[in-house]
């Protein structure tokens, strides 16, 4: 068996797979996001590190309880992108982990994006100019906190923090590096242009390595804490987005992966990076000459959680004996597609693709007397998917038609949500038996690194199954298309107001 460790924005999950991709055991540990000031979003790197250790230990304990005494062939790691931690010479954090939602560098990003330098960096690094990127975050630290900038020995991400604590080395995989805005995705090294602009040297960043890089000689104390042997190999793996495509098998032309966890994204795989002048899409590297092209939206599952926690009353009599997520799902399902003309712009935390506008705001439009809480709930979910659909349209312009979608992430567990996805895109959507696509993608990279082959059932084409296949409904697509056109017009009319 292999353990895929998936370090996400809201939680870290360890999943033990057999070589066919069947889940043997899994454990998930959540942690909070800190919001010390308006636009600042951070997490405690020590809490995330402990979640990594504890989730692996718990999976090993669960396997032992089941009578499974197999040692993991390796532990392969997936992690969220765009995290920044400044550390001192001893590897101690000087900052919290500044995550992708952080907007403190939005003015720096806006100024840079409009320049020829911004276009050059976009085409060289594949990362849109946006406050999420490490480039903009480091530039902000340099201009706003010179003492911190001078004290910073390294600028690293959360996976690099984990590997330093486990092995005492600073390494970053090409996949994570390609999402920093500092990495030349063709030369596979740190961009001299980006380094000059940020005011740092290549030595202040980790050593870039392929996603199949293997670390051994684990710290003995950490090995004991994780209930594994010191000789257990760790494969560095890649970013959660790239690995999600690999994990669901969305690696052929015309096949897209839609993942919605805290945020959301749609991606395809190409042999060439995207170089469009509109700067709408990212080009992240998985392996040499294998680029994952697409766009991420800020407001995925966090939108659903915001609506649930803000507008559903736990003390209401009709909800007394139900989980609030179940109540929300029932509200959404009680309203016909199109929400009777109610349209929602879902940008409550700004937006990334395709607009890359950190100032964007959430808007309900078209409210009338007949609209109830249920209409607002459904319009919220439709707006979330309209945002992903707008990225999908930009993707088709640049990489060709999409004919099939694979859905994964937490919301892929909701049949009504997946059907909504199929209807809005007017394309068939598949959901594989496991929605742990990033963890399984990491496990596949782990097998590749070790020279192991996945069992045949993991490589076969997904067969059509009533529980796995969602056929688009043309009548619903026509309704959604009308609302989507208004959705697009509303964004452009309100862009200046944001």
C-alpha positions, 0 to 999 in steps of 0.5 A: 500500500501507499499513503497519499498525504494531501495538505489542503487549505482547510484540512490535511488528509492521509489516505492509504491506498492499495495499488488499484486505488482502493482506500484502505484507511483515511484520516482527516484533520481540520485547522482554522484560518486566521484573519488578523486584519482585513484582507489578511489570511494566514494559518499556523504552520506548526498546527499544519505540520502536526496535522500531517504527522497525526493524520499519518499516525492515525491511518497507520493505527486504523490499518493495525486495528483492521489487522493490516500490518503492511508497511507503506511502500512510500508516502507521497505528498500533495499540497495546496499552492501559493503558501508563503512562510518566511523562516530564519536560519534555524528553520523557525517560522518568522511569519504564519503561513500566508495562504492563497486567499491573502489580499495584502499585496493586491495593489502591488499585483494590480500595478505589475499586471498592467506592465510589460514586465507583468506580461513577461513574467506571466509568460515565463512563469505561467502564473497570473500576476495576482496577490496569491503568488509568492512573487507579490507576497515577497514584494509586499514584505520587502516594501512594508516590513524591511526588518522581516525581509532582512531577517528572512533566510528562506521563503518557503511553502508549507510542503517545504516546511514539512520536508525540512522538519522531516529531513533537514533539507529545503526542496520544492517540487517543480509543480509547486514551484511553477505556481509561485510566480518565481519559476521559469517553467521552460528552463526549470529554474528560478527566474532571474527576472522575478528574483530581481523584481522581488529583491531576493536570491535563488539561495533564499528559495528551496532547491527545485526537484522533479515531482518523483524526487525521493527523500530517505533517512527520516528523522527518528523522532518523527518516524516514531510519531507517525508510527512508520519506520525510519527507512520509509521513503517520502516522495515529494509529489506535486500540487493538489491541482495538478495531482487531481487531474492525474488522480481522476485520469483527466490527462488526455485532450478534451478531458477536464478535471473540475475540483471543488473543495474550499476553492474550485478549479477546472484544468486540462493537460497539455504538452505546451504552456498557455501564452494568451495575452489576456492572462486569464489562465495558469500553466502549471508544470506536472512533469517535463512537457506536461502542463496543467492549464486552467484557472482557479476560482476563490469561492468554492466550498467556502461559499456553501459554508458561508451561506449555511453558517450565516443564513441557516438557523440552528434553532429553527424548528424545521431544522431541529433534527437535521444537519445544516448541510442536509438542510441546505441541500434540501433548500437547493433541490426544492427550487427549479434550475435558474432560481426564477431569475435570481442571479448571484455573483459569488465573489465574496473573497474577490476572484482569481480566474478568469478576471484576477480581480481581488476587488470583486464582490458578491452580488445578488441580482434580480430579487423579487417578492417570490424569492425565498431563502431556498432561491437564494441558496440555489442561486448561490450554488449556481453562481459558484458553478457559473464562475467555473464555467466562465473559466471553462469557456476561456480554457476551450478558447485556448486548448480546444473543445472539452467533451468530458469532465471528471469531478472531484473534491468535497462537493463531488459527493453531492449528486445534485451539485454534480448534475448541476455541473453537467447541466451548466456545461452541457457535458457529461460528468464522471465521478470516480469511486474515490473523490480523493483525487489529489491524494491518489494522484500523489500515490500514482507519482509515488508508484512512478518514483519507485518503479511500481505499476498501478494494478490494471483496474486503476488504469482502465477507462472509467466504465459508465455506471448509474452512480458515476455518470451524469448526463446533461439535461438540455432543457436545464442547460438552456435555462442556465445559459440565459442566466449565465449571459446575464451573470457575465454582463453583470460582472463587467457592468459592476467591475468599476464599482468593485 
